[in-house]
Amino acid sequence: MLESIAGHLDAIASMSPVLKIVLIFVFMAVESSFIPFPSEVVMIPAGFMAARGELGLAPFPALAAAVAVGVLGSLAGAYANYFLSLWLGKPFLEKYGKYFFVKKEPLEEACEVFNRYGAATTFVCRLVPVIRQLISIPAGIARMPLLPFTAFTALGAFVWSAILAAAGYALGRSVAGDDYAAVVTKGAALVKEHLPLVIASAAVLAVAYVFISRKAAGRAGSRKMKQDVISGKPS
């Protein structure tokens, strides 16, 4: 799929900068929803175009703008998954999800990961292929509060979009004459090479967050219990 979609990018490259920015948002929203679509063919070329001055801004501001729009698009797609899952529920998705690209096995895997590790998975799993598109579904099923869902999803989307765009940007500053299919292939290989380290770093941050959150919750519970004892309230 990556190569077949990348073959159409040269036509997009001839469009106006505004339309390119709009398409970054649209395609990243699609990628972040339940529809299978590789983000590599969006953000790597976006970084490449930014480096070449093809997004209507100086290279670095164009890179920042592309990443920001990519994050907003990812949030839009994740919200679609979240609210549909919250409304439809897991039984419906298990029974009918196959009709709109949500297969039972990946869904079960995403739910298991979310149930085992909690809200922070909506950050880490944004960096993991396949689960990246589905992790917002168990968040919706579990009725995860919208604010932390937004924060974790935006953070994960930012890291992933920035990595892809940076790979494209580096290629745009260092190579000449490549078509966009070649750019995507080279950029994807570059990202894949360093992805395990990125995921491991994100996992460490998530574990630290969970540990600190549980310690804080435990201290808050202890303080409340002491206050109840002092005031004579039953525990």
C-alpha positions in Angstrom: 0.0 0.0 0.0 2.8 2.4 0.9 4.4 2.2 -2.6 1.0 2.4 -4.5 -0.1 5.5 -2.6 3.3 7.1 -2.8 3.2 6.9 -6.6 0.5 9.6 -6.6 2.4 12.1 -4.5 4.1 13.8 -7.5 0.7 15.1 -8.6 0.0 16.5 -5.1 3.4 18.2 -5.1 2.2 20.4 -8.0 -0.8 21.8 -5.9 -0.8 25.1 -4.1 0.7 25.4 -0.6 -2.7 26.0 1.0 -4.2 22.9 -0.6 -1.1 20.8 0.5 -1.7 21.9 4.1 -5.4 21.0 3.9 -4.5 17.6 2.5 -2.0 17.0 5.3 -4.9 17.5 7.8 -7.3 15.4 5.8 -5.0 12.5 5.2 -3.7 12.4 8.8 -7.4 12.4 10.1 -8.0 9.4 7.8 -4.9 7.7 9.0 -5.8 8.2 12.7 -9.3 6.9 12.2 -10.3 3.2 11.6 -9.5 3.5 7.8 -6.2 1.9 6.9 -3.9 4.6 5.6 -0.1 4.9 6.1 1.0 8.2 7.8 4.4 7.8 6.1 3.0 8.9 2.8 1.7 12.1 4.4 4.3 13.4 6.9 7.5 12.3 5.2 6.6 14.2 2.0 5.3 17.1 4.1 8.8 17.4 5.7 10.4 17.0 2.3 8.3 19.8 0.8 9.0 22.0 3.8 12.7 21.7 3.3 12.3 22.5 -0.4 10.2 25.6 0.4 7.1 24.1 -1.3 4.6 24.9 1.6 4.6 28.7 1.2 6.9 29.4 4.2 10.6 29.3 5.0 11.8 25.7 5.6 11.8 25.5 9.4 8.5 27.4 9.9 7.0 25.2 7.2 8.1 22.1 9.0 6.6 23.3 12.3 3.3 24.2 10.5 3.2 20.7 8.8 3.7 18.9 12.1 1.1 21.1 13.9 -1.5 20.4 11.1 -0.6 16.7 11.2 -1.3 16.6 15.0 -4.6 18.4 14.5 -5.6 15.9 11.8 -4.5 13.0 14.0 -6.7 14.3 16.8 -9.7 14.7 14.5 -9.4 11.0 13.4 -8.8 9.9 17.0 -11.9 11.8 18.1 -13.9 10.0 15.4 -12.8 6.6 16.8 -13.3 7.7 20.4 -16.8 9.0 20.1 -18.0 6.3 17.8 -16.7 3.7 20.2 -18.2 5.4 23.2 -21.6 5.5 21.4 -21.6 2.0 19.8 -19.8 0.0 22.5 -17.5 -3.1 22.2 -20.2 -5.7 21.4 -21.2 -3.8 18.3 -17.6 -3.3 17.2 -16.8 -6.9 17.7 -19.8 -8.0 15.6 -19.8 -5.4 12.9 -16.4 -3.8 13.0 -15.1 -5.9 10.1 -17.4 -4.1 7.8 -15.5 -0.8 8.4 -11.9 -2.0 8.7 -11.9 -2.8 12.4 -10.9 -6.5 12.7 -11.7 -8.4 15.9 -8.1 -9.6 16.6 -6.4 -6.2 16.5 -9.3 -4.7 18.4 -8.9 -7.3 21.1 -5.2 -6.7 21.2 -5.7 -2.9 21.6 -8.3 -3.4 24.3 -6.0 -5.8 26.2 -3.1 -3.3 26.1 -5.4 -0.4 27.2 -6.9 -2.4 30.0 -3.5 -3.7 31.3 -1.6 -0.4 31.1 -4.2 2.3 31.3 -4.6 5.8 29.9 -0.9 6.3 29.1 -1.1 3.7 26.3 -2.9 6.3 24.2 0.5 8.0 24.1 2.9 5.1 23.6 0.7 3.2 21.2 0.5 6.2 18.8 4.1 5.1 17.9 3.2 1.4 17.3 2.0 0.2 13.9 -1.5 -1.2 13.6 -2.4 -0.5 17.2 -1.7 3.2 16.6 -5.0 3.5 14.6 -7.0 1.5 17.1 -5.9 2.5 20.6 -8.5 5.4 20.7 -11.3 2.7 20.3 -10.8 1.1 23.8 -10.3 4.5 25.2 -13.8 5.4 24.0 -15.2 2.0 25.1 -13.8 2.6 28.6 -15.1 6.2 28.6 -11.7 7.6 29.3 -12.0 11.3 30.3 -11.7 13.5 27.2 -9.0 15.9 28.6 -6.4 13.2 29.3 -7.3 11.4 26.1 -6.7 14.5 24.1 -3.5 15.3 25.9 -2.0 11.8 25.5 -3.2 11.5 21.9 -1.9 14.9 20.9 1.5 14.1 22.5 1.8 10.8 20.8 0.7 12.2 17.5 3.2 15.1 17.9 6.1 12.7 18.4 5.1 10.5 15.5 4.4 13.3 13.1 7.6 15.1 14.1 9.7 12.0 13.5 8.2 11.4 10.1 8.4 15.0 9.0 12.0 15.3 10.3 13.0 12.3 8.2 11.5 13.9 5.1 13.0 17.3 6.0 16.5 15.7 6.3 16.1 14.1 2.9 14.9 17.4 1.5 18.0 19.1 2.7 20.4 16.4 1.6 19.2 14.7 -1.7 18.2 16.0 -5.1 16.2 14.6 -8.0 14.3 11.9 -6.1 10.6 11.4 -6.8 8.2 11.3 -3.9 7.9 7.5 -4.0 11.6 7.2 -3.4 11.5 9.9 -0.7 8.8 7.9 1.2 10.7 4.7 0.8 14.0 6.2 2.1 12.3 8.1 4.9 10.3 5.1 6.1 13.5 3.0 6.2 15.2 5.8 8.2 12.3 5.9 10.7 12.1 2.1 11.0 15.8 2.0 11.9 15.4 4.2 14.9 11.8 3.4 15.9 12.6 0.8 18.6 14.6 3.4 20.5 11.7 5.9 20.2 9.1 3.4 21.4 11.3 2.4 24.3 11.8 6.0 25.4 8.1 6.6 25.2 7.4 3.5 27.2 9.8 4.7 29.9 8.0 8.1 30.1 4.6 6.3 30.3 5.8 4.0 33.1 7.1 7.0 35.0 3.8 8.8 34.5 1.8 5.8 35.8 4.2 5.4 38.8 4.0 9.1 39.7 0.2 9.2 39.2 -0.3 6.1 41.5 2.0 7.6 44.2 0.1 10.8 44.0 -3.3 9.1 44.2 -2.1 7.0 47.1 -0.9 10.1 49.0 -4.2 11.8 48.3 -6.1 8.8 49.6 -4.0 8.7 52.8 -4.6 12.3 53.5 -8.3 11.9 53.0 -8.3 8.9 55.3 -6.5 10.9 58.0 -8.9 13.8 57.6 -11.8 11.5 58.0 -10.4 10.0 61.1 -9.8 13.4 62.6 -13.3 14.6 61.7 -14.9 11.3 62.9 -16.2 10.3 59.5 -16.5 6.6 58.8 -13.8 5.4 56.4 
